[in-house]
Every structure is written in C-alpha cells, then in structure tokens.
Amino acid sequence: VFLLAVLATAVVSFSSDRASHGRNAAAKVFDRIALIATRECCANPQCWAKNCR
C-alpha cells in the first residue's frame, strides 16, 4: 500500500504540471490506484474489519 501511495503521489505531481486535461488524467489514475489498494485491503480480513464497510 505504501508503494501505491508513493506512485500516486508521483503521478499526481508529474501530471499537475500539464494542462487541465493532465489534471483530469492524474485524478483518474489516482482514483484507480485507490480502488486497487482498497480491493487488496478488503481482501485481507484484518484490514477489512478496520477499513471496509
């Protein structure tokens, strides 16, 4: 999960220097990374009990 957060930060900072379509693309990438991280967490029973409802 930590590596996903680092990757998301890098993608957002790289894309934020571009035009508005770049910001929209970065938001989509960040949303996709967050969704993947949530799925992985929710597959883990201990994590699911704390974070997924």
N, CA, C and O atoms as a CHARMM CRD file, in Angstrom:
* protein
*
  212
    1    1 VAL  N      0.83900  -1.19200   0.00000 PROA 1      0.00000
    2    1 VAL  CA     0.00000   0.00000   0.00000 PROA 1      0.00000
    3    1 VAL  C      0.87700   1.24600   0.00000 PROA 1      0.00000
    4    1 VAL  O      0.54700   2.24000  -0.64700 PROA 1      0.00000
    5    2 PHE  N      2.00300   1.19600   0.72900 PROA 2      0.00000
    6    2 PHE  CA     2.91300   2.34300   0.76000 PROA 2      0.00000
    7    2 PHE  C      3.43500   2.66900  -0.62800 PROA 2      0.00000
    8    2 PHE  O      3.49200   3.83600  -1.01600 PROA 2      0.00000
    9    3 LEU  N      3.82000   1.63700  -1.38100 PROA 3      0.00000
   10    3 LEU  CA     4.33300   1.87300  -2.73300 PROA 3      0.00000
   11    3 LEU  C      3.26500   2.45000  -3.64300 PROA 3      0.00000
   12    3 LEU  O      3.56200   3.27600  -4.50600 PROA 3      0.00000
   13    4 LEU  N      2.03500   2.02500  -3.46000 PROA 4      0.00000
   14    4 LEU  CA     0.94800   2.59200  -4.25700 PROA 4      0.00000
   15    4 LEU  C      0.75600   4.06900  -3.94100 PROA 4      0.00000
   16    4 LEU  O      0.50100   4.87200  -4.83900 PROA 4      0.00000
   17    5 ALA  N      0.87800   4.42500  -2.67400 PROA 5      0.00000
   18    5 ALA  CA     0.74900   5.83700  -2.29700 PROA 5      0.00000
   19    5 ALA  C      1.87800   6.66400  -2.88600 PROA 5      0.00000
   20    5 ALA  O      1.64900   7.78700  -3.33500 PROA 5      0.00000
   21    6 VAL  N      3.08800   6.13400  -2.89300 PROA 6      0.00000
   22    6 VAL  CA     4.22100   6.84400  -3.48300 PROA 6      0.00000
   23    6 VAL  C      4.00900   7.01500  -4.97900 PROA 6      0.00000
   24    6 VAL  O      4.24300   8.09200  -5.52700 PROA 6      0.00000
   25    7 LEU  N      3.56800   5.95600  -5.63300 PROA 7      0.00000
   26    7 LEU  CA     3.31100   6.03000  -7.07100 PROA 7      0.00000
   27    7 LEU  C      2.22400   7.05000  -7.37200 PROA 7      0.00000
   28    7 LEU  O      2.35200   7.83400  -8.31300 PROA 7      0.00000
   29    8 ALA  N      1.16600   7.04600  -6.59100 PROA 8      0.00000
   30    8 ALA  CA     0.07900   8.00100  -6.80500 PROA 8      0.00000
   31    8 ALA  C      0.57300   9.42900  -6.63200 PROA 8      0.00000
   32    8 ALA  O      0.19200  10.31200  -7.40000 PROA 8      0.00000
   33    9 THR  N      1.41000   9.66500  -5.64200 PROA 9      0.00000
   34    9 THR  CA     1.96200  10.99800  -5.42400 PROA 9      0.00000
   35    9 THR  C      2.81700  11.42900  -6.60100 PROA 9      0.00000
   36    9 THR  O      2.73500  12.57300  -7.04800 PROA 9      0.00000
   37   10 ALA  N      3.63200  10.52300  -7.10300 PROA 10     0.00000
   38   10 ALA  CA     4.49600  10.84200  -8.24700 PROA 10     0.00000
   39   10 ALA  C      3.66800  11.14600  -9.48100 PROA 10     0.00000
   40   10 ALA  O      3.96500  12.09200 -10.21100 PROA 10     0.00000
   41   11 VAL  N      2.63700  10.36000  -9.72000 PROA 11     0.00000
   42   11 VAL  CA     1.79300  10.57500 -10.89400 PROA 11     0.00000
   43   11 VAL  C      1.06500  11.90400 -10.78700 PROA 11     0.00000
   44   11 VAL  O      0.99000  12.65100 -11.76300 PROA 11     0.00000
   45   12 VAL  N      0.53500  12.20300  -9.62300 PROA 12     0.00000
   46   12 VAL  CA    -0.19500  13.46100  -9.44200 PROA 12     0.00000
   47   12 VAL  C      0.73800  14.65000  -9.60700 PROA 12     0.00000
   48   12 VAL  O      0.37800  15.62000 -10.27400 PROA 12     0.00000
   49   13 SER  N      1.92500  14.60300  -9.01800 PROA 13     0.00000
   50   13 SER  CA     2.83900  15.74100  -9.12800 PROA 13     0.00000
   51   13 SER  C      3.34900  15.89700 -10.55200 PROA 13     0.00000
   52   13 SER  O      3.52000  17.02400 -11.01600 PROA 13     0.00000
   53   14 PHE  N      3.59700  14.80200 -11.25500 PROA 14     0.00000
   54   14 PHE  CA     4.05700  14.87800 -12.64400 PROA 14     0.00000
   55   14 PHE  C      2.97300  15.43700 -13.54700 PROA 14     0.00000
   56   14 PHE  O      3.23800  16.29500 -14.38900 PROA 14     0.00000
   57   15 SER  N      1.75900  14.95300 -13.37000 PROA 15     0.00000
   58   15 SER  CA     0.67000  15.37000 -14.24300 PROA 15     0.00000
   59   15 SER  C      0.14500  16.76200 -13.91600 PROA 15     0.00000
   60   15 SER  O     -0.45700  17.40500 -14.77500 PROA 15     0.00000
   61   16 SER  N      0.35900  17.23800 -12.70100 PROA 16     0.00000
   62   16 SER  CA    -0.18800  18.53700 -12.32100 PROA 16     0.00000
   63   16 SER  C      0.50700  19.67800 -13.03800 PROA 16     0.00000
   64   16 SER  O     -0.01100  20.79500 -13.05300 PROA 16     0.00000
   65   17 ASP  N      1.66800  19.42800 -13.63600 PROA 17     0.00000
   66   17 ASP  CA     2.37900  20.45500 -14.38600 PROA 17     0.00000
   67   17 ASP  C      1.79700  20.63900 -15.78400 PROA 17     0.00000
   68   17 ASP  O      2.18100  21.57500 -16.48500 PROA 17     0.00000
   69   18 ARG  N      0.92800  19.81300 -16.18300 PROA 18     0.00000
   70   18 ARG  CA     0.36100  19.87200 -17.53500 PROA 18     0.00000
   71   18 ARG  C     -0.93600  20.67800 -17.54800 PROA 18     0.00000
   72   18 ARG  O     -1.34100  21.24500 -16.53300 PROA 18     0.00000
   73   19 ALA  N     -1.56600  20.71800 -18.69600 PROA 19     0.00000
   74   19 ALA  CA    -2.83000  21.44700 -18.85600 PROA 19     0.00000
   75   19 ALA  C     -3.94100  20.76000 -18.07100 PROA 19     0.00000
   76   19 ALA  O     -3.71700  19.72700 -17.44000 PROA 19     0.00000
   77   20 SER  N     -5.11900  21.32700 -18.11100 PROA 20     0.00000
   78   20 SER  CA    -6.22600  20.80300 -17.30600 PROA 20     0.00000
   79   20 SER  C     -6.55300  19.35400 -17.64400 PROA 20     0.00000
   80   20 SER  O     -6.96100  18.60300 -16.75800 PROA 20     0.00000
   81   21 HSD  N     -6.38900  18.94100 -18.88700 PROA 21     0.00000
   82   21 HSD  CA    -6.64200  17.53500 -19.21400 PROA 21     0.00000
   83   21 HSD  C     -5.64300  16.63000 -18.51300 PROA 21     0.00000
   84   21 HSD  O     -5.94400  15.47300 -18.22200 PROA 21     0.00000
   85   22 GLY  N     -4.45800  17.15500 -18.24200 PROA 22     0.00000
   86   22 GLY  CA    -3.46900  16.40600 -17.46800 PROA 22     0.00000
   87   22 GLY  C     -3.91700  16.21800 -16.03400 PROA 22     0.00000
   88   22 GLY  O     -3.70000  15.15800 -15.44500 PROA 22     0.00000
   89   23 ARG  N     -4.54200  17.23900 -15.46700 PROA 23     0.00000
   90   23 ARG  CA    -5.04600  17.13200 -14.08500 PROA 23     0.00000
   91   23 ARG  C     -6.16700  16.10600 -14.01800 PROA 23     0.00000
   92   23 ARG  O     -6.25600  15.34200 -13.05800 PROA 23     0.00000
   93   24 ASN  N     -7.01800  16.08600 -15.02900 PROA 24     0.00000
   94   24 ASN  CA    -8.09300  15.10300 -15.04800 PROA 24     0.00000
   95   24 ASN  C     -7.53400  13.69100 -15.17300 PROA 24     0.00000
   96   24 ASN  O     -8.03600  12.76800 -14.53100 PROA 24     0.00000
   97   25 ALA  N     -6.50900  13.51500 -15.98500 PROA 25     0.00000
   98   25 ALA  CA    -5.89700  12.19700 -16.13600 PROA 25     0.00000
   99   25 ALA  C     -5.25200  11.75400 -14.83100 PROA 25     0.00000
  100   25 ALA  O     -5.35100  10.58700 -14.45400 PROA 25     0.00000
  101   26 ALA  N     -4.59200  12.67900 -14.14000 PROA 26     0.00000
  102   26 ALA  CA    -3.97000  12.33500 -12.85700 PROA 26     0.00000
  103   26 ALA  C     -5.02700  11.92800 -11.84500 PROA 26     0.00000
  104   26 ALA  O     -4.81800  10.99400 -11.07100 PROA 26     0.00000
  105   27 ALA  N     -6.15000  12.61200 -11.84300 PROA 27     0.00000
  106   27 ALA  CA    -7.22800  12.26600 -10.90900 PROA 27     0.00000
  107   27 ALA  C     -7.76400  10.87000 -11.20800 PROA 27     0.00000
  108   27 ALA  O     -8.05700  10.10400 -10.28900 PROA 27     0.00000
  109   28 LYS  N     -7.89000  10.54000 -12.48100 PROA 28     0.00000
  110   28 LYS  CA    -8.36700   9.20500 -12.84600 PROA 28     0.00000
  111   28 LYS  C     -7.37700   8.13600 -12.41700 PROA 28     0.00000
  112   28 LYS  O     -7.77500   7.08600 -11.91300 PROA 28     0.00000
  113   29 VAL  N     -6.08900   8.39500 -12.61200 PROA 29     0.00000
  114   29 VAL  CA    -5.06700   7.43200 -12.20600 PROA 29     0.00000
  115   29 VAL  C     -5.08800   7.26800 -10.69500 PROA 29     0.00000
  116   29 VAL  O     -5.03600   6.14600 -10.19200 PROA 29     0.00000
  117   30 PHE  N     -5.16300   8.37100  -9.96800 PROA 30     0.00000
  118   30 PHE  CA    -5.19200   8.29600  -8.51300 PROA 30     0.00000
  119   30 PHE  C     -6.41700   7.50900  -8.03500 PROA 30     0.00000
  120   30 PHE  O     -6.30500   6.69200  -7.12200 PROA 30     0.00000
  121   31 ASP  N     -7.57700   7.74700  -8.64000 PROA 31     0.00000
  122   31 ASP  CA    -8.78400   7.01200  -8.26300 PROA 31     0.00000
  123   31 ASP  C     -8.61700   5.52000  -8.52100 PROA 31     0.00000
  124   31 ASP  O     -9.05500   4.69600  -7.71900 PROA 31     0.00000
  125   32 ARG  N     -7.99000   5.17700  -9.62800 PROA 32     0.00000
  126   32 ARG  CA    -7.78200   3.76300  -9.95300 PROA 32     0.00000
  127   32 ARG  C     -6.83500   3.10500  -8.94800 PROA 32     0.00000
  128   32 ARG  O     -7.07400   1.97800  -8.51400 PROA 32     0.00000
  129   33 ILE  N     -5.76200   3.80500  -8.57900 PROA 33     0.00000
  130   33 ILE  CA    -4.81000   3.27300  -7.59600 PROA 33     0.00000
  131   33 ILE  C     -5.49500   3.10100  -6.24400 PROA 33     0.00000
  132   33 ILE  O     -5.28600   2.09600  -5.56400 PROA 33     0.00000
  133   34 ALA  N     -6.31000   4.07500  -5.85300 PROA 34     0.00000
  134   34 ALA  CA    -7.02700   3.97100  -4.58100 PROA 34     0.00000
  135   34 ALA  C     -7.99100   2.79200  -4.59400 PROA 34     0.00000
  136   34 ALA  O     -8.14100   2.10000  -3.58700 PROA 34     0.00000
  137   35 LEU  N     -8.64000   2.56200  -5.72500 PROA 35     0.00000
  138   35 LEU  CA    -9.56900   1.43800  -5.83600 PROA 35     0.00000
  139   35 LEU  C     -8.82800   0.11200  -5.69900 PROA 35     0.00000
  140   35 LEU  O     -9.29800  -0.79300  -5.00900 PROA 35     0.00000
  141   36 ILE  N     -7.67900  -0.00700  -6.34700 PROA 36     0.00000
  142   36 ILE  CA    -6.88900  -1.23300  -6.25400 PROA 36     0.00000
  143   36 ILE  C     -6.41900  -1.45400  -4.82000 PROA 36     0.00000
  144   36 ILE  O     -6.48700  -2.57200  -4.31000 PROA 36     0.00000
  145   37 ALA  N     -5.94500  -0.40000  -4.17100 PROA 37     0.00000
  146   37 ALA  CA    -5.48900  -0.52700  -2.78400 PROA 37     0.00000
  147   37 ALA  C     -6.63300  -0.94800  -1.87700 PROA 37     0.00000
  148   37 ALA  O     -6.44200  -1.76100  -0.97400 PROA 37     0.00000
  149   38 THR  N     -7.82100  -0.40100  -2.11000 PROA 38     0.00000
  150   38 THR  CA    -8.98700  -0.76500  -1.30000 PROA 38     0.00000
  151   38 THR  C     -9.35900  -2.21900  -1.51300 PROA 38     0.00000
  152   38 THR  O     -9.67200  -2.92500  -0.55500 PROA 38     0.00000
  153   39 ARG  N     -9.32900  -2.67400  -2.74800 PROA 39     0.00000
  154   39 ARG  CA    -9.65000  -4.08200  -3.02200 PROA 39     0.00000
  155   39 ARG  C     -8.68000  -5.01000  -2.31700 PROA 39     0.00000
  156   39 ARG  O     -9.08800  -6.00800  -1.72400 PROA 39     0.00000
  157   40 GLU  N     -7.38400  -4.68200  -2.37700 PROA 40     0.00000
  158   40 GLU  CA    -6.39100  -5.52300  -1.71700 PROA 40     0.00000
  159   40 GLU  C     -6.59400  -5.51600  -0.21000 PROA 40     0.00000
  160   40 GLU  O     -6.47800  -6.55700   0.43600 PROA 40     0.00000
  161   41 CYS  N     -6.89200  -4.36500   0.35000 PROA 41     0.00000
  162   41 CYS  CA    -7.11700  -4.26700   1.78700 PROA 41     0.00000
  163   41 CYS  C     -8.36300  -5.05500   2.17700 PROA 41     0.00000
  164   41 CYS  O     -8.35000  -5.78900   3.16500 PROA 41     0.00000
  165   42 CYS  N     -9.41000  -4.90900   1.42500 PROA 42     0.00000
  166   42 CYS  CA   -10.66200  -5.57700   1.77100 PROA 42     0.00000
  167   42 CYS  C    -10.58000  -7.08800   1.58000 PROA 42     0.00000
  168   42 CYS  O    -11.42300  -7.82000   2.10000 PROA 42     0.00000
  169   43 ALA  N     -9.58700  -7.56100   0.85200 PROA 43     0.00000
  170   43 ALA  CA    -9.38200  -8.99500   0.71200 PROA 43     0.00000
  171   43 ALA  C     -8.71500  -9.57900   1.95500 PROA 43     0.00000
  172   43 ALA  O     -8.75300 -10.78900   2.17600 PROA 43     0.00000
  173   44 ASN  N     -8.10800  -8.71800   2.76000 PROA 44     0.00000
  174   44 ASN  CA    -7.44400  -9.12800   3.99000 PROA 44     0.00000
  175   44 ASN  C     -8.44400  -8.97800   5.14000 PROA 44     0.00000
  176   44 ASN  O     -8.89900  -7.86400   5.40100 PROA 44     0.00000
  177   45 PRO  N     -8.79900 -10.06000   5.83500 PROA 45     0.00000
  178   45 PRO  CA    -9.82600  -9.97600   6.88600 PROA 45     0.00000
  179   45 PRO  C     -9.51600  -8.96600   7.98900 PROA 45     0.00000
  180   45 PRO  O    -10.42800  -8.28900   8.46400 PROA 45     0.00000
  181   46 GLN  N     -8.26400  -8.84600   8.40700 PROA 46     0.00000
  182   46 GLN  CA    -7.92800  -7.89000   9.46600 PROA 46     0.00000
  183   46 GLN  C     -8.10400  -6.46100   8.98200 PROA 46     0.00000
  184   46 GLN  O     -8.62300  -5.61100   9.70600 PROA 46     0.00000
  185   47 CYS  N     -7.67600  -6.20300   7.77100 PROA 47     0.00000
  186   47 CYS  CA    -7.82000  -4.85700   7.20600 PROA 47     0.00000
  187   47 CYS  C     -9.29500  -4.55600   6.94400 PROA 47     0.00000
  188   47 CYS  O     -9.75500  -3.43700   7.17200 PROA 47     0.00000
  189   48 TRP  N    -10.02200  -5.54200   6.47100 PROA 48     0.00000
  190   48 TRP  CA   -11.43200  -5.36000   6.17300 PROA 48     0.00000
  191   48 TRP  C    -12.19800  -4.95700   7.42700 PROA 48     0.00000
  192   48 TRP  O    -13.06600  -4.08500   7.37800 PROA 48     0.00000
  193   49 ALA  N    -11.87600  -5.59100   8.54400 PROA 49     0.00000
  194   49 ALA  CA   -12.57200  -5.30000   9.79700 PROA 49     0.00000
  195   49 ALA  C    -12.36700  -3.84300  10.22100 PROA 49     0.00000
  196   49 ALA  O    -13.24600  -3.25300  10.84900 PROA 49     0.00000
  197   50 LYS  N    -11.21400  -3.26200   9.88300 PROA 50     0.00000
  198   50 LYS  CA   -10.92300  -1.88700  10.28500 PROA 50     0.00000
  199   50 LYS  C    -11.37900  -0.85100   9.26400 PROA 50     0.00000
  200   50 LYS  O    -11.84500   0.22300   9.64400 PROA 50     0.00000
  201   51 ASN  N    -11.25100  -1.15800   7.96600 PROA 51     0.00000
  202   51 ASN  CA   -11.38000  -0.12400   6.94500 PROA 51     0.00000
  203   51 ASN  C    -12.51700  -0.28400   5.95000 PROA 51     0.00000
  204   51 ASN  O    -12.93000   0.69900   5.33400 PROA 51     0.00000
  205   52 CYS  N    -13.02300  -1.46600   5.77800 PROA 52     0.00000
  206   52 CYS  CA   -14.03000  -1.69100   4.72700 PROA 52     0.00000
  207   52 CYS  C    -15.39800  -1.93200   5.35800 PROA 52     0.00000
  208   52 CYS  O    -15.53900  -2.69500   6.31400 PROA 52     0.00000
  209   53 ARG  N    -16.36300  -1.28200   4.81400 PROA 53     0.00000
  210   53 ARG  CA   -17.72100  -1.45600   5.35200 PROA 53     0.00000
  211   53 ARG  C    -18.68400  -1.68900   4.24000 PROA 53     0.00000
  212   53 ARG  O    -19.87900  -1.85900   4.48300 PROA 53     0.00000
